[in-house]
């Protein structure tokens, strides 16, 4: 059974990287505008799951608290993954389980529900929630895996990167992805002219724009790219019949990042206070 506990008042205002354990950003997509905004943080630390809203949740238009998490100013804790998130992992008894988990780049024999939702972004058809792992900086090094976003929309975008416009066709994207293998390098280029997201970062292979770094990561990745060399590479290429948002699994990595941390501005401050 999930239990609710009072948050530690001393932790109020903390940002994601100031905690130990693993953390996922919980983001909400507006059902009409389709904008995606972070609204909370889901954590897994020493066998305990917890959820807190962040300051951004107070400013998201039309957002209503999630089922089971009605109070924005409390911390929720449980020894089990909360149902609203657990239902986003596939049941191991399903006949398509092994193939699904392999497409996530995980081992079907060992993958946990937490690992599934971390890698899959917790997506469900017609749903408004998405999950994204908080990149961890350890000993001055950062690694973060993600599925490349917006592949099917890229032919309509014609991104302008530097002083060049990159028109691209679906066939060119498919051909480029098909010829990729695990470990192959990818390119990252900022697209400040992007009207939807000025922090957009395009993922390219052999000069072909394939898609985008997830928006939740783009701002801080741009900051990191201005500070040090960031490498990108292929983790896994899934078959053409895989869902479009799970076609290409990539990774970014950087060393010598010093005290750099992700998600540090005020909107990420965690809410919390005494139980009511």
RALINZI-V39362 format. One line per field, one symbol per residue. ss: DSSP state (H for helix, E for strand, - for the rest). psi: psi as a letter, one per 30 degrees, with the letter a starting at -180 (. if undefined). burial: # if it has 9 or more other ideal C-beta (glycine too) atoms within 8 Angstrom, else .. A space follows every 50 residues. Layout:
BEGIN
ss->???
psi->???
burial->???
END
This chain:
BEGIN
ss->--EEE---HHH----HHH---EEEEEEEE------EEEEEEEEEE--EEE EEEEHHHHH---------------EEEE----HHHH----------HHHH HHH---------HHHHHHHH--------EEEEE--EEE--EEEEEEE-E- HHHHHHH--EE--EE----HHHHHHHHH------EEEEEE---------- EEEEE--EEEEE--HHHHHHHHHHHHH---EEEEEEE------HHH-EEE EEEE-----------HHH-E------
psi->kkkklkljfffkfllefgllakkkkjlkkkfefgkkkkflkkljjhgkkl kklleefffjkgkkklkfhfjfhlkkklflkkefeeffkkkffkfgeeee eeffgljfffkleeeefeefggkkkglgklkkkjkkjkhgkkkkklkklg effeffeikjjbgkkikkleeeeeeeeegllkfkklkkkkiffjfejfgk kkklkhgjkealkkeffeeeeeeeffelkkkklkekkllfglkefgejkl kkkklhfbgklliflfffkkllakk.
burial->.#....#...##..###.#..#########.....##########..### #######..#..#..#.##...######..##.###.###......#..# ######.#..#..##########.....#######.#...########## #..#..#.###....#.#...###.##..#...#.######..#....## #####..###########.######..#.#.#######...#..###### ####..#..#.##...#######...
END
